[in-house]
């Protein structure tokens, strides 16, 4: 399959069925709000390392987590019961995103969280689409995650831990709290052992697209700015 070159003036994408076997669909374009919203609605996400062109992906299969299938190991449940962390929502979106990129750089890993991405996702956040969950310890941000919310679907982008178990606790609080608000699907994008241990599993892209067409029309209950999240 060819890789499509996007038109700088149009936020539209080719059909995901035309993606390469590794999931790469297109190159180029920009990170405007309209293009990002079109991408996520169509089952596509940007993912590229610093120094690379802007790449757009739609892998098959797709790793997803259904909130009702969340698996929490007993050891992690004990940590949660200890109330070691204070968990909040949307109090520090930029800080969480920057920390996700910084930790990857310190590990010598590539990161797609550059200045352009920070600017683009901050714009999504300001419009109510970007969401962060923060873990605090003694007033210090020690973990968290961020992603994009459309309808009742959360597209997870990245998470970080500055203290052991912090991001895991934040993730469990997020899933349990937002399941009660109507969260139906968490897009984990590509397969990782870390998320599979929480119960994430691969599904065919066609099934993923079918779920999007249904659940993007059903928004979760909002009004969560700055609030504490409880399990």
C-alpha positions as CSV (number, residue, x, y, z in Angstrom):
1,X,0.0,0.0,0.0
2,X,1.2,3.5,-0.7
3,X,1.6,6.2,2.0
4,X,-0.6,9.2,1.3
5,X,0.8,12.7,1.2
6,X,-1.8,15.0,3.0
7,X,-3.0,18.3,1.5
8,X,-1.9,21.2,3.7
9,X,-5.2,22.9,3.1
10,X,-7.6,20.1,3.8
11,X,-8.0,18.3,7.1
12,X,-9.4,15.2,5.4
13,X,-7.8,11.7,5.5
14,X,-7.9,8.7,3.2
15,X,-9.8,5.7,4.4
16,X,-8.1,3.7,7.1
17,X,-8.4,0.5,5.1
18,X,-5.7,1.9,2.8
19,X,-3.1,2.0,5.6
20,X,0.1,-0.1,5.2
21,X,0.3,-3.4,7.1
22,X,2.2,-1.6,9.9
23,X,-0.6,0.9,10.2
24,X,1.1,3.9,8.6
25,X,-1.5,5.7,6.5
26,X,-0.3,9.2,5.6
27,X,2.5,11.8,6.0
28,X,2.4,15.5,6.2
29,X,-0.4,18.0,6.9
30,X,-0.4,19.8,10.2
31,X,-1.6,19.5,13.8
32,X,-4.5,21.9,13.6
33,X,-7.5,21.3,15.8
34,X,-9.7,20.4,12.9
35,X,-7.2,17.9,11.5
36,X,-6.7,16.3,14.9
37,X,-10.4,16.0,15.6
38,X,-10.9,14.5,12.1
39,X,-8.1,12.1,12.7
40,X,-9.3,10.7,16.0
41,X,-12.9,10.5,14.8
42,X,-11.6,8.4,11.9
43,X,-9.5,6.1,14.0
44,X,-6.2,7.8,13.1
45,X,-3.5,9.3,15.4
46,X,-0.2,11.2,14.9
47,X,3.0,9.5,16.0
48,X,6.5,10.5,15.0
49,X,9.8,11.1,16.6
50,X,11.6,14.4,16.7
51,X,13.3,15.2,13.3
52,X,10.8,13.0,11.4
53,X,7.9,14.2,9.2
54,X,4.4,14.2,10.7
55,X,3.2,10.6,10.4
56,X,-0.4,9.4,10.8
57,X,-1.3,5.8,11.8
58,X,-4.3,3.5,12.0
59,X,-3.0,0.0,13.1
60,X,-4.8,-3.3,12.6
61,X,-5.5,-4.8,15.1
62,X,-6.1,-2.0,17.6
63,X,-5.4,-2.3,21.3
64,X,-8.4,-1.2,23.4
65,X,-9.6,-1.4,26.9
66,X,-13.2,-1.8,27.8
67,X,-13.7,-0.1,31.2
68,X,-15.8,-3.0,32.5
69,X,-12.9,-5.3,31.8
70,X,-10.3,-3.4,33.8
71,X,-8.0,-5.7,35.8
72,X,-6.3,-4.4,38.8
73,X,-3.6,-6.6,40.5
74,X,-4.0,-7.1,44.2
75,X,-0.8,-5.4,45.0
76,X,-1.9,-2.3,43.2
77,X,-5.3,-2.4,45.0
78,X,-3.4,-2.3,48.3
79,X,-1.5,0.8,47.1
80,X,-4.8,2.5,46.1
81,X,-6.3,1.7,49.5
82,X,-3.3,3.4,51.2
83,X,-4.4,6.7,49.7
84,X,-0.7,7.5,49.0
85,X,-1.6,9.8,46.1
86,X,-4.1,12.6,45.6
87,X,-5.7,12.1,42.2
88,X,-7.1,15.1,40.2
89,X,-8.4,15.7,36.7
90,X,-7.4,18.6,34.4
91,X,-5.4,20.5,36.9
92,X,-2.1,20.3,35.2
93,X,-2.5,19.3,31.5
94,X,0.6,21.0,30.2
95,X,2.7,19.8,33.1
96,X,1.6,16.2,32.6
97,X,2.3,16.3,28.9
98,X,5.7,17.9,29.3
99,X,6.6,15.3,32.0
100,X,5.7,12.4,29.6
101,X,8.1,13.8,27.0
102,X,10.9,14.5,29.5
103,X,10.9,11.0,31.0
104,X,11.2,9.4,27.6
105,X,14.1,11.7,26.8
106,X,15.9,10.9,30.0
107,X,15.5,7.2,29.2
108,X,17.1,7.8,25.8
109,X,13.8,6.9,24.0
110,X,12.4,8.8,21.1
111,X,9.4,11.0,21.8
112,X,6.7,12.6,19.7
113,X,5.9,15.1,22.5
114,X,7.7,18.1,21.0
115,X,6.8,21.8,21.1
116,X,4.4,21.5,18.1
117,X,2.5,18.6,19.8
118,X,2.4,20.5,23.1
119,X,0.9,23.5,21.4
120,X,-1.6,21.4,19.4
121,X,-2.9,19.3,22.4
122,X,-3.1,22.4,24.6
123,X,-5.4,23.8,22.1
124,X,-7.5,20.6,22.2
125,X,-7.5,20.8,26.0
126,X,-8.7,24.4,26.0
127,X,-11.6,23.4,23.8
128,X,-12.6,20.6,26.1
129,X,-11.2,17.7,24.2
130,X,-7.9,17.1,25.9
131,X,-7.9,15.5,29.3
132,X,-5.3,14.9,32.0
133,X,-5.3,12.9,35.2
134,X,-2.7,13.9,37.8
135,X,-1.2,12.0,40.8
136,X,0.1,14.3,43.6
137,X,2.3,13.5,46.6
138,X,2.8,16.2,49.2
139,X,1.8,18.8,46.6
140,X,4.2,17.6,44.0
141,X,3.1,16.2,40.6
142,X,4.5,12.6,40.6
143,X,2.6,10.9,37.9
144,X,-0.2,11.2,35.4
145,X,-1.7,10.6,32.0
146,X,-3.3,12.5,29.2
147,X,-5.3,11.9,26.1
148,X,-8.2,13.1,24.0
149,X,-11.9,12.6,24.8
150,X,-14.5,12.4,22.0
151,X,-18.0,11.2,22.8
152,X,-17.6,8.3,25.2
153,X,-14.2,7.3,23.8
154,X,-10.9,8.2,25.5
155,X,-7.8,8.1,23.2
156,X,-4.9,7.5,25.6
157,X,-1.7,9.3,24.5
158,X,0.9,8.9,27.2
159,X,1.5,8.5,30.9
160,X,4.5,9.0,33.3
161,X,5.6,8.1,36.8
162,X,8.0,10.1,38.8
163,X,7.2,7.9,41.7
164,X,6.5,4.1,41.7
165,X,2.9,3.2,40.9
166,X,1.8,6.8,40.6
167,X,0.6,6.6,37.0
168,X,-1.0,3.2,37.5
169,X,-3.0,4.6,40.5
170,X,-4.0,7.6,38.4
171,X,-5.1,5.3,35.5
172,X,-7.3,3.1,37.8
173,X,-8.9,6.1,39.3
174,X,-9.6,7.5,35.9
175,X,-11.2,4.3,34.5
176,X,-13.3,3.6,37.5
177,X,-14.5,7.2,37.8
178,X,-15.3,7.8,34.2
179,X,-16.9,4.4,33.7
180,X,-19.6,5.8,36.0
181,X,-19.9,8.8,33.8
182,X,-20.5,6.8,30.6
183,X,-17.0,6.0,29.3
184,X,-17.3,3.1,26.9
185,X,-13.9,2.6,25.3
186,X,-10.3,3.4,25.9
187,X,-8.1,3.4,22.8
188,X,-4.6,2.2,23.7
189,X,-3.5,2.5,20.1
190,X,-0.7,0.0,19.8
191,X,0.0,-3.2,21.8
192,X,2.0,-2.9,25.0
193,X,2.5,-5.4,27.8
194,X,1.9,-2.7,30.4
195,X,-1.7,-2.0,29.2
196,X,-2.5,-5.6,28.5
197,X,-1.9,-6.3,32.2
198,X,-4.8,-3.9,32.9
199,X,-7.0,-6.0,30.6
200,X,-6.5,-4.2,27.3
201,X,-6.8,-6.5,24.3
202,X,-6.4,-6.2,20.5
203,X,-9.5,-6.0,18.3
204,X,-9.8,-5.9,14.5
205,X,-9.7,-2.4,13.1
206,X,-13.1,-2.9,11.5
207,X,-14.6,-3.6,14.9
208,X,-12.9,-0.6,16.4
209,X,-14.3,1.6,13.6
210,X,-17.8,0.2,14.2
211,X,-17.5,1.0,17.9
212,X,-16.3,4.6,17.1
213,X,-19.3,5.2,14.9
214,X,-21.6,4.4,17.8
215,X,-19.9,5.8,20.8
216,X,-18.6,9.0,19.4
217,X,-22.2,10.1,19.5
218,X,-22.7,9.5,23.2
219,X,-20.8,12.0,25.3
220,X,-19.8,11.3,28.9
221,X,-21.0,13.4,31.7
222,X,-18.6,16.2,32.2
223,X,-18.1,18.9,34.8
224,X,-14.9,17.3,36.1
225,X,-12.5,20.3,35.8
226,X,-10.1,20.2,38.8
227,X,-12.0,17.7,40.9
228,X,-10.6,14.9,42.9
229,X,-11.1,11.4,41.4
230,X,-12.1,8.6,43.8
231,X,-12.0,4.8,43.1
